[in-house]
Amino acid sequence: MIDKPLTFLFDFDHTNNTTRPYVMKEFAENGAEALVLTDTLISQVIQNPRFAPVLEKNISDAGLTFVDSHAPFGVTEDLDVPDPKLRPLMLDRLKVAMRVVADFGVDTICIHTGNTSKQFEQYSLQDLDEAIIHSLEELLPIAHDLNLVICIENIWFPTNTPEKLLDIINYFNSESLGICYDSGHANLMAKDRGFQDSHPIQAWQNVGPIPYDDKILEKLLPHVVICHLHDNNGQYDSHLTPGDGNIDWRHIMPLLAKAPRLRSIQSEVIPVMVGAPIAKICRTFEELIEIA
């Protein structure tokens, strides 16, 4: 069993001031104690500071807390933005997001390194890698001051392979920087399953051979601070409930239990998107942490 807080993501972009409290109470009724301070909620607070006390009341009335968080993400919002005209605004957004997270008493934030977007195809992979480093050079001192750990995530692009993430971790050697292990993303990159199309195939088609790797968690384990757990069949990033894909959870969970820096376990099943009942998600994750 993993004795760490268990948190749940919900796609709050489908809620309003009436339905949001209902959803939170539904999680609590099914045994949840904590939710994820999501990119949607953070963005809403940034757009309207008066929303912060509303959200605080919602989570308190449900008897829940926010334990971990995910920064807003996208082509112009991630760490690898190389365009000098876009970088200042990207960094300002992330700085505000970090302060919002700290104000809610959360001490970890997942920030995407970024992908190899067509918008920046005139830039080399080295340019993107250097942009990530420069971004973190500016953000990590703020994270330290806010008692936050920035967690960078394995995805399926050349900018976020396990080797790239470990290079970044070793470059900074900072307690304010760690890894967010994503089980679904790791499953996409685990092996060649013979698909004609997949998210990794799309990401690497103009780069080179896909570096399939079935030891991603083992490589990242010493630095894993938070994790995003969800399932898929190895082709697309489906965010399914564990057991609805082909991930070997009896391999994953005991390994995660050994992560020395681990602070929380997150369900990153996206309930509305995949049509997963809250009760099923909560029940599945209670069973999942028991097999660790």
N, C-alpha and C positions, 0 to 999 in steps of 0.2 A: 504493500500500500504506500502511496505517496502522500506524505503529511504536509502538503502545501495547499494554499488557497486554490479552490476550483472556481473559475470564472466563466461566464457565458456571454457570447456575442449575440446581439440581435440587430437586424437591419432596420434601425430606427428611422430611416428615411421614409418608411411606410406608416409612420405614426404621427400624431399631432398631440396637442395638450390634453385631449380627452383619452386617446387610446394608449399613449405612452405609460401613464400610471397603471393602467389595466395590465399591460404586457409585463411590467415589472412585478406586479403582484402575482401574476400567473407563474413567473419564475420562482418567486418566494414560496408559493403554495406547493410547488413541486420540489422543494428542498434546496433550491439555490440560495447562496448567501452573498454572492458577488457577481457583478456584471462588468463588462468591458466598457471603459470610456472610449467610445468609438470615434472614428474620423468624422462621422456625421454629427455627433453630439458636440465634438470640439469645434467643428466649423460653425455650428449654430451659435455657440457661445461667442466665437470670434465675431460673427456677423451682428449679434445682438447681445451685448453684455448683460442686459436685463433678463436674459434666459437662464443665466447661471443660478440665481436663487430658486427659480422654478425647478430646474433640474435637481438641485440639492434637496428640495422638498420632496420631489417625486421619489428619489432613491431612498430617502430617509423614511418616508411614509410606508414604503414597501418593506422596510426592515432589511434593506440590502446596502452594500457599499460598492464603490468602484475600486478595483484592485490593480488592474493594468490598463494600458491605453494604446491606441493606434493613431499616429499622426495622419492628417490629411495627406493623400498621395495622388500621384498622377505625373504626366510627362513634364509639366512645368513646376511640380511641387517636390520632386525627389532630389536626393543629395547630388546626383550626377549631372544636374543641369549645367551645360558648359557655356551657354550663351551669356556673355558678360552683361547684356541688357536685361536678362531674365533672372540672373543669380541673386541680385540684392532683394528682390521681392520674395523669391523662394526662401531665402534665409530669414527674412523678416517674418514670414508666415510661420516657419518652424519655431522661431524664437517665441512668438506669441502662443503657439500651440503648447510648447513646453511649459510656459508660465500658467496657462489654463490648467494643464494636467497637475502641476504642483499645487495650485490653488485648491484642487479637489482632493489633495492628500495622497495622490498616486505617485509611486516612486519609480515606475518603469514606463518607457514609451518606445514603441516599435516605429522606426523610421525607415522607409524603403531607400536602399541605395539608388534605385532607379534602374531602368532597363535600356535597351538599345533602340530608342525610338527613331522612326523615320524622320521625325521633325529635326533631329540632330545628325542626320546621316553624313553631313559634311565634316563631322568631327570624328576623330579616330577613337578606337577603344581606349587607348592610352589617355586621350583627352578626358574621356568620361571617368576613368579611374582616378586621374589627378583631381578632377572636380569633386569627387567624393571625399578625397583627403582634405582638400581645401575647405570644404563645407564643415567637416567634422572638426577641423582646427578652430573654426569659429564657434561651433556649437558646444563642444565638450566643456570648455570653461563655464559656460552658462549651466550646463547639466550638473556640473560639480557644485556650483553655488545653490542650485535648486534641489540638491540631493536626489537627482534623477539618474537613472541608467538608460542611456540610449542603446536600443537593441536593433541590430541590423539583421536582415532576414535572408535566408536562402530562398531563391526563387528558381527560375530556369533559364536565366539569361547569362551572357558572358560577363556581365558586371556583378553578378552575385553567386558565383560558384563557391563551394566551400573553400577552395584555395584562395579566391579573392577576399572572402570575408576574413579568413585567418590572417592573410597579409595585412589587412587593415587593423585587426585586433593587435597583432604583434607590433605594428608600426607605432601605435599609440600607447600600448601597455597601460591602459587606464582603467581604474575601477568604475569609471563612469561610462564605459563602453562594454557591451556584451553582445550575445547572439540571441536572436529569436529563431528557434528551430520550428520550421513549418513541415508537418508530416505529409501533407498533400503535395507540396512542391517537391519534397524529397522523393515521393513515390513516382512522380512524373519523370524524374531524372534517374531512377534506380536502374533501369535496363531497357534495352531495345525490345519492344513487344511486337514489332512488325507492323505498326500502324502506318498507313499512307500519309496521315496527317495527325499532328498532335501539337500541343503548345510548345514543347521543346523543338520540334521540327521547324515550326514557324520562326522561333527565336534564333536558331542557328543556321538557317538555310543559306545565308550570305556570309557566314563566318567560317565555318569548317565543320569537322566531325563533332557530333554531340558527345560530350564527355560523360557518358552514363556512369553512375557511381552508386553502388548499393551500400556504401559505408559512410554516407553523409552525416548521420547522427553520431557515429563513432568518432569522426574527425572533429566535429563541432562541440562534442559533449563537455569538455572542460570549461567552455565559455558560455554555455547555454544558461540564460537568465530567465527567459520566458519561452513559452511554446504555443504554437497555433496547431491544434489538433483537429483534423477533419479527414475525410476519406475520398477516394476516387478510384477509377479503374486503370489509372496509369496513362490516360490519353489527354484529358483536359482537367483544368482546375475546378472541379465540380463542387467542392465544399459540402460533401455529403456527411451524414451521420456515420460515425465509425460502425463498421459492419455492413454498410451498404456499398462498399467498394472492395478492393483486394489488398489493403494494407495488413501486414502481419502485426497486429497489436500486441501479441504475446512476446514479440521481439522488441518492439518499440518501448513499451511501458517500463519493463525492468531496467532498460538502459537509462531512460529518463530519470528514474529513481536514484541513479548514481551521479547525476549531474551536480557537481559541488556548489555551483552558484545559483541553482534553480530557485526561483521565488514563487512561481505560480504555474498552474496548469490551465490553459484556456481552451474552451470549445470554440472553434472558429467555424462550426457549422453555421450556415446562413439560413435561418429558419424559413423566412418567407420565400426567398429565392428558390429553395429546394423543396418547399412544402413539407418541412419536418415539424411535427408537433413538439411544442415545448416540453411536454411530459416525457416524450420519447427521448429527447436529447438529454434531459436531466437524468433520467433513469440509466441511459447508456453510459454516461460519463461517471456516474457513481459506480457502475460495474467495472468501468475501465480502470479507474484508479485502484481498484481492489486487486487487479491482476499484476500490478507492478511488483 
